[in-house]
Amino acid sequence: MSVYLSRGVSPKAVSDFIKKCAENSINLRMLQVIKGCEPLVRVALEPYTTEAPCYLYSLSKSFTSIACGMCIEDGLLSTETKMCELFSDKLPETVDENLAALTLGDLLSMQSGHGTCALSVMRTAEDSLKAFFAHPFVHKPGTVFTYDSGATCVCAAAAERVTGKKLVDFLDERLFSKLDIKKPRWDECVDGQTFGGTGLYLSGDDIVKFGRMLINKGVYKGQRIIGEDYINLATTKKADTGNNGAPDWTAGYGYQFWRTYDNSYFFNGMGDQLDVCVPHKDMILIYNGD
């Protein structure tokens, strides 16, 4: 086990936390707590490390959001961009009024109009985007929150279409390289469409860098990566999640970021993956389980 604890951090508290995870059948891999630029806790349980890339599951979504934000800043997209206009070649024969109204902002806020997640049918489809647009739009877009990783996949496709680049290549130029992150792997549907909502491989240390950039309103080591306006837009409430379970899951959803009741935000993934950004305390918590 690799352990670093800053002065003043209780070893017993950290040990008790690790034991509690084990008691609840959570396979803790890594835990980091950072205040400002200073690590308070940095723990990795063997055989895991904070440096080794791992499959991020839905933590990937927030990176796709930042890619869309960059395209918006570049004037290539807007939250009002109609998907029927951007993907006119991927539409079903009959386009109903719900599909016709669908915008990028609806997708980013998980208010696509779908009643269920479309990614399961997109993964192995001959044409993943056609599969998404053929999935039933049972709600008016922008009105009902449905957690839909397929919607994030279309956000990724939108960024790829307007930039002419694979999402990982675009973000390598504009984000990863500027955060001193080696170009990562990002998995795809069988037709080559980047998942967007899952499938990115990054290390715990890489996620810390991303979190610092977010906390600093788009700036990393003095260099502006993305504008403060988009960070504020993406991390404020856009969708009502009031019927979504435990308290911090009901505080609302932004553009691929979850809200908390103390005015913080987080992004998470299957397998007990979590990154909490607490701007008013200048703190980040990174947790990776299995």
N, C-alpha and C positions, 0 to 999 in steps of 0.2 A: 504494500500500500504506500502511495506517495502522499505526504501530508505537509501542508504549510499553513500555519496559523499565525496571524498577526498578534502582536502584543495586546493583551486585553481580551482576546477571544478565549472562551472557556473550552479547554479540551474535553471536559466531561459533557458539555452541551452537544458538541459535535459527535462524540462517541455515542451519546444517548440517541441522537438523531439517526445515526447509522444503524444502531440496534433496532430502533423502532421501524425503520424501513424493512429490515430483515424479518421482524415479527409480523409484518403485514404483507409478506411475500413480494416485496419490491426489491428487485435486483439493482441496487444503486451502483452506478458506474462512476459518476463524477459529480462533484459539487463545488461551485465557486461562488463566492460573494465578494463583490468589488464596490468600494466606496470611492468616488472620484476616480483617480487613476491607480489607487492602491488596493491590492488584493488583501482581503481580510481572512478568507478561507479558500484554500485550493487543495482539494482532496480527490484522489483517483484510486479506486480499488482495483487491485490486480485481477485480471491481466490488462485492465484498461488504463489509458493515460488521457491527459487533457490535450495532448498534441495530435492524437490519431484521429483521422476523419471517421465519422460514423453516419449511418443513414438517418436523416433528420425527420422523416415523415412530415407532419404538417407544419413544423417550424419553417419549412420551405416556403410557405405561403407569404410570409412577410417579406421575403426577398423578392418574390414576384411583384408584390405591391410596390416596392421601391423601384423596380424596373418600370412599372407603369407610371409611377410618379415622374421619373426621368423623361419618359416619352411625353408626358403632359407638359413638363417644363420646356421641352424642345419644340412644342407646338405640333407634335405628331398625333397626339390623342387628346381627348378631354373626357371628363367624367360623363359628359352628355353624348359622347360618340355612340351612334346607333350600331349595334352589332349586325343588323340586317344590311346596313350599308357597307360595313367593313368586310363582311363575309358573305356577300351576295351569291358567291359561287358554292356555298355550303348549305344553303337553305332547303328545307323540304318543299315539295311541290305546292303545298298549301301553307301559307304563313298567316297564323291567326293574330288577333290584335295584341295579345300578350307578347308574343315573340316579336312582333313589329315594334313594340315599345321598348324592348330591352336595350339598356345602355351599359357602358363600361362601369359606371358607378354602381349600378345594380349588381353586377357580378362581383365587384370588389367588396361590397357590403353583404354578400351572401343573401341577396334578395332577388335572385334570378327569376323567380316565378315557378321553379321546379318544386315538386312536392317531395322528391327524394334526390339523393346524390346521384349524379349521372356518370361519375368516373368509372364505376364498375362496368358499364357498357362501352365506355370509351377506350379502356385499356387495350382491348384486343380487337377493336373494330377496324374494318378495312379503311375507314375514314373517321377518325375520332371526332372531328368537328361536326361532320354531318350527323354523327350519332348524338352529339350534344343537342343540336338544334332540333332533332327529331324527338328528343325526350319530352314528355308532356309538360307544357307550361300551364299549370293548373291555377296559378295565382297571377294577379297583375304584378309585374316587376316593380320592385321598390316598396312593396307593402308587407311581405311576409318573410321572416328569417328562416332559411333552410340551409343547414351546413352542407355545402355542395362543393367537393373538391374538383368536380368537373368545371364549375364556374371559374375556379382559379386557373385551370388548364386553359380555358379560353382567354383569360387575362394574359397568360403567357403567350398564347398564339397571337393576340392583338399586338403585343410588344414586338414579337418576331416579324409580324407582317409589315408593320410600319417602319421598322429599322432594317429589315432585310437580313437580319442576323439571328443565329440561334441565341436563345435567352442566356445561356451560360457564357457565350462569347461576348455578348453585349455587356453583361454584368462584369465580366472579367476586365473589360476596358474601363468601365465607369465606376465600379464598386470594389471588386475583389482585389485588383492590383493596387488600388489606392489604400486599402486596408492592410496591405502586406499579407494577403492571403493567396496562396498558390491556387491557380485555376482548378476548380473542383469538377467532379463528375456530377451530372444531373441526368437521371434516368428518364426514359421516354415511353410513350405508348408504342405499340407495334408498328404504327405507320410513321414513326419518327417525330411525333409531336411531343415537345417537352411537357412532362407532367405538370410542372408549375406548382401544384398544391402539395406535392410530396416528391421524394426521390433525390433530393440534394444531399451531397456528402460533405460535411464540414466537421471540424474538431470543436471541442469545447472552447479552446483558446480563440478560434476563429469567431465563434458566436459572441464571445466577450467583446471583441473588436467591433462587431456589428452593433451590439448593445451600446457601446460607448458612443458610436456615431449617432445613434438615435437619441440618447440622453443629451448629447451636445447639439441637438437640433440640426443634424445634417453635416456636422463638421468633425473631422478626425485629424488629429495632430496638426491643427491649424489650417487644414485644407478643406474647402467646402466640397462635399460630395453630392448633396442634394439640398434643395432649398428648405428653409425652416417652414414655409407655408405648407408644403406637402406633408412634412412630418406631423405638423399640427392637425392637418386635415385627416390624415390616415389614422391617427391615434385618438380621435374624438368619436363619440357615439354617432353612428349612422343607422343602426338597426336595433330594434327592440328585441331583447332576448329574455324577457321577463318570465317566460315559461320554460326556461332551459335548465332548471335544477338548482344546484347549490349557489349561494350568494354571489360569488365572483364570476359565475357563469351567467348571471342574470343582469349584469351591470351594463350590457350593451356591447355592440360590435362595431368596429370602425372599418377601415379598408384593409382587411386581412390581419387585424390586430384585435384582441379581446380587451375590454375595459374592466377596471376594478372600481369598487366603491370609494377608494381613497384617492381617486384621480390618477392612478397609475395605469399601466397597460402591460399586456403580456402576449406572448405567442407560444404555442405548445404543440406537441405531437404525440402520437400514439407511443406506448412504451414508456410512459412517465417522463417525457421530455418537456422541459419548461424553461422559459426565459422571461423573468419579470423585470421590467424597467420601472423604477420609482424616481421620477424626475425631481420631486420636491425634497428627496433625501440624497440625490445624486448617487443612487445605488442600483446595482444590477445583481440579480441572483440567477445563476445558471445551474440547472439540475438535469441530470441525464440518468434515466433508469432503463429497465428492460421489462 
